[in-house]
Amino acid sequence: MKRFFTIPAMAAVMTAGVACFLALVSAPASAQREAVFNGHRIIYPESSIPKIGHLHTNYFYVDSDQPSAGPNPGDETPGSVACVYQLVSGPTGCPIATSTTVPSGGIGAIAIVDAGYYPTAQSDLDAFDAQFGIPATTVNQVWQGKTRPPTYSEWLTEEALDIEWSHAMAPQAKLFLVVSTLCTTPQCNTDPSWQAVQYAAQLVAQNGGGVVSMSFGDAEISQERTFDQYMTQPGVVFFAASGDSGIGVSIYPGSSPNVVSVGGTVFNRDRNGNFVSEVYGGGGGDISPYEPRPKYQSGIAGIVGTKRGYPDVASNYCCAAVYLQGGWLGVGGTSWGSPTFAGIVNAAGSQMGSTADELTMMYKELAVPSEYAAYFNDITSGSSKCKTGWDECAGIGSPKTYAGK
């Protein structure tokens, strides 16, 4: 069954907003939850259900959480995403089936930060690369200390999604998967994940600079500004998911001024599978109650006031083909958007010295209409909150070519 988001179906979604997508039903708080979107079953694993004080993933399964023998024909591939975002040359309409040209760039290093040891990381990445013709690489799975973190079953999909798609967008970059042990104490907001983020940044800096991607998050808290220090390594640009709970629901580190916060969109395809448009899909967005407006957002002060607004940018978040331990899954969420956008920025080769430098460049382009139109897709549909220019739906917008990244 193809998962094309057709024009008639998307029109209904755009009229009703994304409330139906985010209305979770039929499950207790300790189990997975489900929703229906565009006729498809959406399954949120327990790891993606927010619990204040515990970092959660930001992905969901589409139609089934059981693997299949091959990718679903309607799941986006590295070639189809790269074609739509004009990162490569592809067929007219960028159909999934025939968009097979994949990115070839990448510099320095990419580090993914996740929880739990991933025993089949290398073989899963090899299978993904072979399926789509992506140059193979070694994933360097590392952790701090002598004790290897345990394996967390629901974080494996997160880890597969992160390493496969960041590598697909920047196959020449060195790839690190930095894993840690999940926190089980009331101090979960601070340890050990921020130490792992700091370690990931050091590895990237030592390997020529590049990007760090974090797909996890938790609700914002008043102490969060003390955590921003962990995302300041020179020569490294940090990315984080803006969450999957819709506009007005806060998340950290997606709210940090020291990350490029990545929201979620949906590709609208016609009945023949041709790309038609991109609309807001339900990714998170908010005005932080705690983080002051960073200097790079001075140009949108009239919208965000004195506080940090997010996301900064957005990327397709439904649905991606992911390979995990012998089978294929259809996966969505801003957990896909963050590593994908991080890989695109890495392959763009701008090599900015910090997240602030990266975002200063992007927001300056927003202020120049000709550059903005050439470098970003402005997402103005999918919710009544989507406006021309920056908004909480998709920030500046989704990527268009490598320029300005």
LUMKOLDREN-491149 format. One record per residue (C-alpha): residue number from 1; residue in three letters; x, y, z negated. Coordinates in steps of 0.5 Angstrom, whole numbers, always signed. Each point is the difference from the previous one (the first is absolute). Layout:
N
<NUM, Ala, <X, Y, Z>>
...
This chain:
405
<1, Met, <+0, +0, +0>>
<2, Lys, <+3, +7, +2>>
<3, Arg, <+0, +5, -5>>
<4, Phe, <+0, +6, +5>>
<5, Phe, <-3, +6, -4>>
<6, Thr, <-5, +2, +6>>
<7, Ile, <-3, +7, +1>>
<8, Pro, <-7, -2, -2>>
<9, Ala, <+2, -3, -6>>
<10, Met, <+5, +5, -2>>
<11, Ala, <-6, +6, +1>>
<12, Ala, <-4, -4, -5>>
<13, Val, <+6, +0, -5>>
<14, Met, <+2, +8, +2>>
<15, Thr, <-7, +2, -2>>
<16, Ala, <-1, -4, -7>>
<17, Gly, <+8, +1, -2>>
<18, Val, <+4, -5, -3>>
<19, Ala, <-5, -2, -6>>
<20, Cys, <-2, -7, +3>>
<21, Phe, <+8, -1, +1>>
<22, Leu, <+1, +1, -7>>
<23, Ala, <-6, -2, -4>>
<24, Leu, <+3, -7, -3>>
<25, Val, <-5, -5, -2>>
<26, Ser, <-1, -7, -2>>
<27, Ala, <+6, -1, -5>>
<28, Pro, <+2, +1, -7>>
<29, Ala, <+6, +5, -2>>
<30, Ser, <+5, -6, +0>>
<31, Ala, <-2, -3, +7>>
<32, Gln, <+1, +2, +7>>
<33, Arg, <-6, +5, +2>>
<34, Glu, <-3, +0, +7>>
<35, Ala, <-3, +5, +5>>
<36, Val, <-3, +1, +7>>
<37, Phe, <+3, +4, +5>>
<38, Asn, <-2, +0, +7>>
<39, Gly, <-3, -6, +0>>
<40, His, <+6, -3, -3>>
<41, Arg, <+1, -3, -7>>
<42, Ile, <+6, +4, -4>>
<43, Ile, <+3, -4, -6>>
<44, Tyr, <+4, +4, -5>>
<45, Pro, <+4, -5, -4>>
<46, Glu, <+1, +1, -8>>
<47, Ser, <+7, +3, +1>>
<48, Ser, <-4, +6, +4>>
<49, Ile, <-5, +2, -5>>
<50, Pro, <+2, +6, -4>>
<51, Lys, <+1, -1, -7>>
<52, Ile, <+3, +6, -4>>
<53, Gly, <+7, -1, -2>>
<54, His, <+1, -6, +4>>
<55, Leu, <+3, +1, +7>>
<56, His, <-4, -3, +6>>
<57, Thr, <+1, -1, +7>>
<58, Asn, <-4, +3, +6>>
<59, Tyr, <-2, -5, +5>>
<60, Phe, <-6, -4, +1>>
<61, Tyr, <-2, -6, +5>>
<62, Val, <-4, +0, +6>>
<63, Asp, <-5, -5, +1>>
<64, Ser, <+4, -6, -4>>
<65, Asp, <+5, +0, -5>>
<66, Gln, <+2, -7, +3>>
<67, Pro, <+6, +0, +5>>
<68, Ser, <-1, -2, +7>>
<69, Ala, <+4, -4, +5>>
<70, Gly, <+1, +7, +4>>
<71, Pro, <-1, +7, +0>>
<72, Asn, <-8, +2, +1>>
<73, Pro, <+0, +3, +7>>
<74, Gly, <-3, +7, -4>>
<75, Asp, <+5, +1, -4>>
<76, Glu, <+5, +5, +2>>
<77, Thr, <+7, -2, +1>>
<78, Pro, <+7, +4, +0>>
<79, Gly, <-1, +1, +8>>
<80, Ser, <-7, +3, +0>>
<81, Val, <+1, +5, -6>>
<82, Ala, <+7, +2, +3>>
<83, Cys, <-4, +1, +7>>
<84, Val, <-6, +4, -4>>
<85, Tyr, <+5, +5, -3>>
<86, Gln, <+4, +1, +6>>
<87, Leu, <+7, -3, -3>>
<88, Val, <+0, -5, +6>>
<89, Ser, <-2, +0, +7>>
<90, Gly, <-6, -5, +1>>
<91, Pro, <-6, -1, +4>>
<92, Thr, <-6, +5, +1>>
<93, Gly, <-5, -1, -6>>
<94, Cys, <+6, -4, -4>>
<95, Pro, <-4, -6, -1>>
<96, Ile, <+2, -5, -5>>
<97, Ala, <+1, -6, +5>>
<98, Thr, <+4, +4, +5>>
<99, Ser, <+4, +5, -5>>
<100, Thr, <+6, -4, -1>>
<101, Thr, <+6, +5, +1>>
<102, Val, <+2, +1, -7>>
<103, Pro, <+5, +5, -4>>
<104, Ser, <+7, -1, +1>>
<105, Gly, <+3, +6, -5>>
<106, Gly, <+2, +1, -7>>
<107, Ile, <+6, +2, -4>>
<108, Gly, <+3, +0, -7>>
<109, Ala, <-4, -4, -4>>
<110, Ile, <-8, -2, -2>>
<111, Ala, <-1, -2, -7>>
<112, Ile, <-7, -3, -2>>
<113, Val, <-2, +0, -8>>
<114, Asp, <-4, -5, -2>>
<115, Ala, <-2, -5, -6>>
<116, Gly, <+2, -7, +0>>
<117, Tyr, <+5, -5, +3>>
<118, Tyr, <-2, -2, +7>>
<119, Pro, <+3, -7, +2>>
<120, Thr, <-2, +0, +7>>
<121, Ala, <+2, +7, +2>>
<122, Gln, <+5, -1, +5>>
<123, Ser, <-4, -6, +4>>
<124, Asp, <-6, +4, +0>>
<125, Leu, <+4, +6, +3>>
<126, Asp, <+3, -4, +5>>
<127, Ala, <-7, -3, +2>>
<128, Phe, <-3, +7, +1>>
<129, Asp, <+6, +2, +4>>
<130, Ala, <+0, -6, +4>>
<131, Gln, <-8, +1, +2>>
<132, Phe, <+1, +7, +2>>
<133, Gly, <+7, +1, +3>>
<134, Ile, <+3, +4, -6>>
<135, Pro, <+7, -1, -1>>
<136, Ala, <+2, -4, -5>>
<137, Thr, <+3, +2, -7>>
<138, Thr, <+2, -2, -7>>
<139, Val, <-4, +2, -5>>
<140, Asn, <+4, +2, -7>>
<141, Gln, <-4, -2, -6>>
<142, Val, <+3, +3, -6>>
<143, Trp, <-2, +1, -7>>
<144, Gln, <+3, +3, -6>>
<145, Gly, <+3, -4, -5>>
<146, Lys, <+2, -7, +0>>
<147, Thr, <-7, -3, -1>>
<148, Arg, <-4, -1, +6>>
<149, Pro, <-7, +3, +0>>
<150, Pro, <-6, -5, +0>>
<151, Thr, <-4, -1, +6>>
<152, Tyr, <-7, +3, +0>>
<153, Ser, <-4, -3, +5>>
<154, Glu, <-5, +6, +2>>
<155, Trp, <+6, +4, +1>>
<156, Leu, <+3, -4, +5>>
<157, Thr, <-5, +3, +5>>
<158, Glu, <+3, +7, -2>>
<159, Glu, <+7, -2, +1>>
<160, Ala, <-1, -4, +7>>
<161, Leu, <-4, +6, +2>>
<162, Asp, <+5, +5, -2>>
<163, Ile, <+6, -3, +3>>
<164, Glu, <-3, -2, +6>>
<165, Trp, <-3, +6, +2>>
<166, Ser, <+6, +5, -2>>
<167, His, <+5, -5, +4>>
<168, Ala, <-5, +0, +6>>
<169, Met, <+0, +8, +0>>
<170, Ala, <+8, +0, -1>>
<171, Pro, <+3, -6, +2>>
<172, Gln, <+7, +2, +0>>
<173, Ala, <+0, +3, -7>>
<174, Lys, <+3, -4, -6>>
<175, Leu, <-6, -3, -4>>
<176, Phe, <+0, -1, -8>>
<177, Leu, <-6, -3, -4>>
<178, Val, <+1, +2, -7>>
<179, Val, <-4, -4, -5>>
<180, Ser, <-1, +1, -7>>
<181, Thr, <-4, -3, -6>>
<182, Leu, <-8, +2, -1>>
<183, Cys, <+0, +4, -6>>
<184, Thr, <-5, -3, -5>>
<185, Thr, <+0, +5, -6>>
<186, Pro, <-3, +7, -1>>
<187, Gln, <+6, +4, +3>>
<188, Cys, <-2, -3, +7>>
<189, Asn, <+0, +6, +4>>
<190, Thr, <+8, +1, -2>>
<191, Asp, <+3, -6, +0>>
<192, Pro, <+3, -4, +4>>
<193, Ser, <-2, +2, +7>>
<194, Trp, <+3, +7, -1>>
<195, Gln, <+7, -3, -1>>
<196, Ala, <-1, -4, +6>>
<197, Val, <-2, +6, +4>>
<198, Gln, <+6, +3, -2>>
<199, Tyr, <+4, -6, +1>>
<200, Ala, <-3, +0, +7>>
<201, Ala, <+2, +7, +2>>
<202, Gln, <+7, -1, -2>>
<203, Leu, <+1, -6, +4>>
<204, Val, <-3, +4, +6>>
<205, Ala, <+5, +6, -1>>
<206, Gln, <+6, -5, -1>>
<207, Asn, <-2, -3, +7>>
<208, Gly, <-1, +6, +4>>
<209, Gly, <-6, +4, -2>>
<210, Gly, <-7, -2, +2>>
<211, Val, <-7, -1, -3>>
<212, Val, <-3, -3, -6>>
<213, Ser, <-7, -3, +0>>
<214, Met, <-5, -1, -6>>
<215, Ser, <-7, -3, +1>>
<216, Phe, <-2, -1, -7>>
<217, Gly, <-3, +6, -4>>
<218, Asp, <-4, +1, -7>>
<219, Ala, <-5, +6, -2>>
<220, Glu, <+4, +7, -1>>
<221, Ile, <+1, +1, -7>>
<222, Ser, <+3, +6, -4>>
<223, Gln, <+7, -2, -1>>
<224, Glu, <+1, -2, +8>>
<225, Arg, <+4, +6, +1>>
<226, Thr, <+6, -3, -4>>
<227, Phe, <+0, -6, +5>>
<228, Asp, <+1, +4, +6>>
<229, Gln, <+8, +0, -2>>
<230, Tyr, <+0, -7, +3>>
<231, Met, <-1, +2, +7>>
<232, Thr, <+5, +6, +1>>
<233, Gln, <+6, -4, +3>>
<234, Pro, <+4, +4, +5>>
<235, Gly, <-1, -3, +7>>
<236, Val, <-6, -4, -2>>
<237, Val, <-7, +2, +2>>
<238, Phe, <-5, -3, -4>>
<239, Phe, <-7, -3, +3>>
<240, Ala, <-6, -2, -5>>
<241, Ala, <-7, -3, +2>>
<242, Ser, <-6, +5, -2>>
<243, Gly, <-5, -5, -2>>
<244, Asp, <-6, -4, +3>>
<245, Ser, <-5, +3, -5>>
<246, Gly, <-2, +6, +5>>
<247, Ile, <+0, +8, -1>>
<248, Gly, <+0, +2, -7>>
<249, Val, <+3, -6, -4>>
<250, Ser, <+7, +2, -2>>
<251, Ile, <+7, -5, +1>>
<252, Tyr, <+7, +1, -2>>
<253, Pro, <+5, +0, +2>>
<254, Gly, <-4, +2, +6>>
<255, Ser, <-1, +6, -3>>
<256, Ser, <+7, +2, -1>>
<257, Pro, <+3, +6, +3>>
<258, Asn, <+6, -5, +1>>
<259, Val, <-3, -4, +5>>
<260, Val, <-3, +0, +7>>
<261, Ser, <-7, -2, -2>>
<262, Val, <-3, -5, +5>>
<263, Gly, <-8, +0, +1>>
<264, Gly, <-4, -5, +5>>
<265, Thr, <-4, +1, +6>>
<266, Val, <-3, -5, +5>>
<267, Phe, <+1, -1, +8>>
<268, Asn, <-7, +0, +3>>
<269, Arg, <+1, -4, +6>>
<270, Asp, <-6, -2, +6>>
<271, Arg, <-3, -6, +1>>
<272, Asn, <+6, -2, +5>>
<273, Gly, <+5, +1, -6>>
<274, Asn, <+3, +7, +3>>
<275, Phe, <+2, +5, -5>>
<276, Val, <-5, +6, +0>>
<277, Ser, <+1, +4, -6>>
<278, Glu, <+2, +0, -7>>
<279, Val, <-4, +2, -6>>
<280, Tyr, <+1, +0, -8>>
<281, Gly, <-1, -7, -3>>
<282, Gly, <-1, +1, -7>>
<283, Gly, <+7, +1, -3>>
<284, Gly, <+1, +4, -6>>
<285, Gly, <+1, +7, +0>>
<286, Asp, <+0, +5, -6>>
<287, Ile, <+2, +7, -3>>
<288, Ser, <+5, -2, -6>>
<289, Pro, <-3, +2, -7>>
<290, Tyr, <+8, +0, -2>>
<291, Glu, <+5, +1, +5>>
<292, Pro, <+1, +7, +2>>
<293, Arg, <-1, +2, +8>>
<294, Pro, <+7, -1, +3>>
<295, Lys, <+3, +6, +4>>
<296, Tyr, <-1, -4, +6>>
<297, Gln, <-7, +0, -1>>
<298, Ser, <+0, +8, +0>>
<299, Gly, <-3, +0, +6>>
<300, Ile, <-7, -3, -2>>
<301, Ala, <+0, +3, -7>>
<302, Gly, <-7, +3, +2>>
<303, Ile, <-2, -8, +1>>
<304, Val, <+3, -3, -6>>
<305, Gly, <+1, +6, -5>>
<306, Thr, <+6, -1, -5>>
<307, Lys, <+0, -7, +0>>
<308, Arg, <+3, -6, +5>>
<309, Gly, <-5, -2, +5>>
<310, Tyr, <+1, -7, +3>>
<311, Pro, <+1, -4, +5>>
<312, Asp, <+5, +4, +4>>
<313, Val, <-1, -5, +6>>
<314, Ala, <-4, -6, +2>>
<315, Ser, <+1, -6, +4>>
<316, Asn, <-5, -6, +2>>
<317, Tyr, <-2, -4, -6>>
<318, Cys, <-5, -5, +3>>
<319, Cys, <+2, -5, +2>>
<320, Ala, <+7, -3, +1>>
<321, Ala, <+3, -7, +2>>
<322, Val, <+4, -3, -6>>
<323, Tyr, <+4, -7, +0>>
<324, Leu, <+0, -3, -7>>
<325, Gln, <+3, -7, -2>>
<326, Gly, <-3, -4, +7>>
<327, Gly, <-6, +4, +2>>
<328, Trp, <-3, +7, +2>>
<329, Leu, <-4, +5, -4>>
<330, Gly, <-4, +6, +2>>
<331, Val, <+2, +5, -5>>
<332, Gly, <-2, +8, -1>>
<333, Gly, <+2, +5, -5>>
<334, Thr, <+4, +6, -1>>
<335, Ser, <+5, -5, -2>>
<336, Trp, <+1, -1, +8>>
<337, Gly, <+0, +7, +1>>
<338, Ser, <+6, +2, -5>>
<339, Pro, <+5, -5, +3>>
<340, Thr, <-2, +1, +7>>
<341, Phe, <+1, +8, +0>>
<342, Ala, <+6, -1, -4>>
<343, Gly, <+3, -5, +6>>
<344, Ile, <-2, +6, +5>>
<345, Val, <+4, +5, -4>>
<346, Asn, <+6, -4, +0>>
<347, Ala, <+0, -2, +7>>
<348, Ala, <-1, +8, +2>>
<349, Gly, <+7, +1, -3>>
<350, Ser, <-1, +7, -3>>
<351, Gln, <+4, -3, -6>>
<352, Met, <-3, +5, -5>>
<353, Gly, <+4, +1, -6>>
<354, Ser, <-7, +0, -5>>
<355, Thr, <-7, -1, +0>>
<356, Ala, <-1, +8, -1>>
<357, Asp, <+4, +1, +7>>
<358, Glu, <-4, -5, +4>>
<359, Leu, <-7, +3, -3>>
<360, Thr, <+3, +7, +1>>
<361, Met, <+1, -2, +8>>
<362, Met, <-7, -3, +0>>
<363, Tyr, <-4, +6, -3>>
<364, Lys, <+4, +5, +4>>
<365, Glu, <-2, -4, +6>>
<366, Leu, <-7, +0, -2>>
<367, Ala, <+0, +8, +0>>
<368, Val, <+2, +0, +7>>
<369, Pro, <-6, -2, +5>>
<370, Ser, <+5, -2, +6>>
<371, Glu, <+4, -5, -5>>
<372, Tyr, <-5, -2, -4>>
<373, Ala, <-4, -3, +6>>
<374, Ala, <+6, -3, +3>>
<375, Tyr, <+2, -4, -6>>
<376, Phe, <-6, -2, -4>>
<377, Asn, <-7, -2, +1>>
<378, Asp, <-5, +4, -4>>
<379, Ile, <-5, -4, -3>>
<380, Thr, <-7, +4, +0>>
<381, Ser, <-5, -6, +0>>
<382, Gly, <-2, -6, -5>>
<383, Ser, <-2, +5, -6>>
<384, Ser, <-3, +7, -1>>
<385, Lys, <+6, +1, -3>>
<386, Cys, <+4, +0, +6>>
<387, Lys, <+2, +6, +2>>
<388, Thr, <+5, +3, +6>>
<389, Gly, <+7, +1, -3>>
<390, Trp, <+2, -3, -7>>
<391, Asp, <-6, -3, -4>>
<392, Glu, <-1, -6, -5>>
<393, Cys, <-2, -5, +5>>
<394, Ala, <+7, -1, +4>>
<395, Gly, <+4, +6, -2>>
<396, Ile, <+4, +3, +6>>
<397, Gly, <-2, -6, +4>>
<398, Ser, <+3, -6, +3>>
<399, Pro, <+6, -1, +4>>
<400, Lys, <+0, +2, +7>>
<401, Thr, <+7, -2, +3>>
<402, Tyr, <+7, +0, -4>>
<403, Ala, <+0, +8, +1>>
<404, Gly, <+0, +4, -7>>
<405, Lys, <+1, -6, -4>>
